[in-house]
Amino acid sequence: MAAITSAVIAIAGVILGWIAIEIACKPCLEKGREAIDRSLNPDYDPDDDLQAPLNPNPDPQSHP
């Protein structure tokens, strides 16, 4: 019975540690996950970002 209790406590500790790391490093982890998603996307072309217009939604009211 003591072995099961020790195993449950160890698993709970690992889970709580994982949650703490996810919360503490959230911005960094999100950027990394986005980069991984982009690299695994076969339709993503990094050259398309360079050819994008500087102002994709120009305001026609601002230019007379």
PyMOL commands that place a pseudoatom at each C-alpha (Angstrom):
pseudoatom trace, name=CA, resn=MET, resi=1, chain=A, elem=C, hetatm=0, pos=[0.000, 0.000, 0.000]
pseudoatom trace, name=CA, resn=ALA, resi=2, chain=A, elem=C, hetatm=0, pos=[2.890, 2.357, 0.735]
pseudoatom trace, name=CA, resn=ALA, resi=3, chain=A, elem=C, hetatm=0, pos=[4.252, 1.853, -2.788]
pseudoatom trace, name=CA, resn=ILE, resi=4, chain=A, elem=C, hetatm=0, pos=[0.941, 2.895, -4.345]
pseudoatom trace, name=CA, resn=THR, resi=5, chain=A, elem=C, hetatm=0, pos=[0.754, 5.969, -2.115]
pseudoatom trace, name=CA, resn=SER, resi=6, chain=A, elem=C, hetatm=0, pos=[4.311, 6.937, -3.041]
pseudoatom trace, name=CA, resn=ALA, resi=7, chain=A, elem=C, hetatm=0, pos=[3.580, 6.464, -6.730]
pseudoatom trace, name=CA, resn=VAL, resi=8, chain=A, elem=C, hetatm=0, pos=[0.429, 8.604, -6.553]
pseudoatom trace, name=CA, resn=ILE, resi=9, chain=A, elem=C, hetatm=0, pos=[2.300, 11.366, -4.710]
pseudoatom trace, name=CA, resn=ALA, resi=10, chain=A, elem=C, hetatm=0, pos=[5.137, 11.251, -7.251]
pseudoatom trace, name=CA, resn=ILE, resi=11, chain=A, elem=C, hetatm=0, pos=[2.733, 11.431, -10.200]
pseudoatom trace, name=CA, resn=ALA, resi=12, chain=A, elem=C, hetatm=0, pos=[0.861, 14.331, -8.588]
pseudoatom trace, name=CA, resn=GLY, resi=13, chain=A, elem=C, hetatm=0, pos=[4.174, 16.134, -8.068]
pseudoatom trace, name=CA, resn=VAL, resi=14, chain=A, elem=C, hetatm=0, pos=[5.155, 15.690, -11.700]
pseudoatom trace, name=CA, resn=ILE, resi=15, chain=A, elem=C, hetatm=0, pos=[1.762, 16.966, -12.864]
pseudoatom trace, name=CA, resn=LEU, resi=16, chain=A, elem=C, hetatm=0, pos=[1.901, 20.015, -10.582]
pseudoatom trace, name=CA, resn=GLY, resi=17, chain=A, elem=C, hetatm=0, pos=[5.460, 20.732, -11.717]
pseudoatom trace, name=CA, resn=TRP, resi=18, chain=A, elem=C, hetatm=0, pos=[4.421, 20.545, -15.363]
pseudoatom trace, name=CA, resn=ILE, resi=19, chain=A, elem=C, hetatm=0, pos=[1.530, 22.952, -14.735]
pseudoatom trace, name=CA, resn=ALA, resi=20, chain=A, elem=C, hetatm=0, pos=[3.864, 25.373, -12.936]
pseudoatom trace, name=CA, resn=ILE, resi=21, chain=A, elem=C, hetatm=0, pos=[6.307, 25.348, -15.860]
pseudoatom trace, name=CA, resn=GLU, resi=22, chain=A, elem=C, hetatm=0, pos=[3.477, 25.876, -18.368]
pseudoatom trace, name=CA, resn=ILE, resi=23, chain=A, elem=C, hetatm=0, pos=[2.192, 28.888, -16.409]
pseudoatom trace, name=CA, resn=ALA, resi=24, chain=A, elem=C, hetatm=0, pos=[5.630, 30.413, -15.770]
pseudoatom trace, name=CA, resn=CYS, resi=25, chain=A, elem=C, hetatm=0, pos=[6.916, 30.049, -19.338]
pseudoatom trace, name=CA, resn=LYS, resi=26, chain=A, elem=C, hetatm=0, pos=[3.655, 30.559, -21.238]
pseudoatom trace, name=CA, resn=PRO, resi=27, chain=A, elem=C, hetatm=0, pos=[4.789, 33.375, -23.614]
pseudoatom trace, name=CA, resn=CYS, resi=28, chain=A, elem=C, hetatm=0, pos=[7.975, 31.573, -24.587]
pseudoatom trace, name=CA, resn=LEU, resi=29, chain=A, elem=C, hetatm=0, pos=[6.227, 28.242, -25.034]
pseudoatom trace, name=CA, resn=GLU, resi=30, chain=A, elem=C, hetatm=0, pos=[3.491, 29.785, -27.207]
pseudoatom trace, name=CA, resn=LYS, resi=31, chain=A, elem=C, hetatm=0, pos=[6.053, 31.340, -29.558]
pseudoatom trace, name=CA, resn=GLY, resi=32, chain=A, elem=C, hetatm=0, pos=[7.856, 28.031, -29.825]
pseudoatom trace, name=CA, resn=ARG, resi=33, chain=A, elem=C, hetatm=0, pos=[4.665, 26.118, -30.513]
pseudoatom trace, name=CA, resn=GLU, resi=34, chain=A, elem=C, hetatm=0, pos=[3.660, 28.636, -33.200]
pseudoatom trace, name=CA, resn=ALA, resi=35, chain=A, elem=C, hetatm=0, pos=[7.068, 28.221, -34.840]
pseudoatom trace, name=CA, resn=ILE, resi=36, chain=A, elem=C, hetatm=0, pos=[6.702, 24.437, -34.773]
pseudoatom trace, name=CA, resn=ASP, resi=37, chain=A, elem=C, hetatm=0, pos=[3.201, 24.679, -36.257]
pseudoatom trace, name=CA, resn=ARG, resi=38, chain=A, elem=C, hetatm=0, pos=[4.492, 26.939, -39.051]
pseudoatom trace, name=CA, resn=SER, resi=39, chain=A, elem=C, hetatm=0, pos=[7.396, 24.628, -39.826]
pseudoatom trace, name=CA, resn=LEU, resi=40, chain=A, elem=C, hetatm=0, pos=[5.084, 21.616, -40.015]
pseudoatom trace, name=CA, resn=ASN, resi=41, chain=A, elem=C, hetatm=0, pos=[2.553, 23.409, -42.250]
pseudoatom trace, name=CA, resn=PRO, resi=42, chain=A, elem=C, hetatm=0, pos=[3.274, 22.414, -45.869]
pseudoatom trace, name=CA, resn=ASP, resi=43, chain=A, elem=C, hetatm=0, pos=[1.371, 25.460, -47.193]
pseudoatom trace, name=CA, resn=TYR, resi=44, chain=A, elem=C, hetatm=0, pos=[3.472, 27.990, -45.236]
pseudoatom trace, name=CA, resn=ASP, resi=45, chain=A, elem=C, hetatm=0, pos=[5.976, 29.902, -47.331]
pseudoatom trace, name=CA, resn=PRO, resi=46, chain=A, elem=C, hetatm=0, pos=[8.210, 32.340, -45.440]
pseudoatom trace, name=CA, resn=ASP, resi=47, chain=A, elem=C, hetatm=0, pos=[8.729, 34.346, -48.641]
pseudoatom trace, name=CA, resn=ASP, resi=48, chain=A, elem=C, hetatm=0, pos=[5.038, 35.287, -48.638]
pseudoatom trace, name=CA, resn=ASP, resi=49, chain=A, elem=C, hetatm=0, pos=[5.602, 37.409, -45.523]
pseudoatom trace, name=CA, resn=LEU, resi=50, chain=A, elem=C, hetatm=0, pos=[8.203, 39.481, -47.378]
pseudoatom trace, name=CA, resn=GLN, resi=51, chain=A, elem=C, hetatm=0, pos=[5.838, 40.246, -50.264]
pseudoatom trace, name=CA, resn=ALA, resi=52, chain=A, elem=C, hetatm=0, pos=[2.882, 41.238, -48.089]
pseudoatom trace, name=CA, resn=PRO, resi=53, chain=A, elem=C, hetatm=0, pos=[1.702, 44.841, -48.463]
pseudoatom trace, name=CA, resn=LEU, resi=54, chain=A, elem=C, hetatm=0, pos=[2.905, 47.253, -45.805]
pseudoatom trace, name=CA, resn=ASN, resi=55, chain=A, elem=C, hetatm=0, pos=[-0.637, 48.484, -45.187]
pseudoatom trace, name=CA, resn=PRO, resi=56, chain=A, elem=C, hetatm=0, pos=[-3.068, 45.665, -46.042]
pseudoatom trace, name=CA, resn=ASN, resi=57, chain=A, elem=C, hetatm=0, pos=[-6.143, 47.696, -44.985]
pseudoatom trace, name=CA, resn=PRO, resi=58, chain=A, elem=C, hetatm=0, pos=[-5.570, 51.263, -46.176]
pseudoatom trace, name=CA, resn=ASP, resi=59, chain=A, elem=C, hetatm=0, pos=[-8.011, 53.867, -44.973]
pseudoatom trace, name=CA, resn=PRO, resi=60, chain=A, elem=C, hetatm=0, pos=[-9.402, 55.662, -48.070]
pseudoatom trace, name=CA, resn=GLN, resi=61, chain=A, elem=C, hetatm=0, pos=[-10.612, 58.558, -45.899]
pseudoatom trace, name=CA, resn=SER, resi=62, chain=A, elem=C, hetatm=0, pos=[-7.077, 59.577, -44.868]
pseudoatom trace, name=CA, resn=HIS, resi=63, chain=A, elem=C, hetatm=0, pos=[-5.883, 60.271, -48.450]
pseudoatom trace, name=CA, resn=PRO, resi=64, chain=A, elem=C, hetatm=0, pos=[-7.780, 63.013, -50.348]
for i in range(1, 64): cmd.bond("trace and resi %d" % i, "trace and resi %d" % (i + 1))
show_as sticks, trace
zoom trace
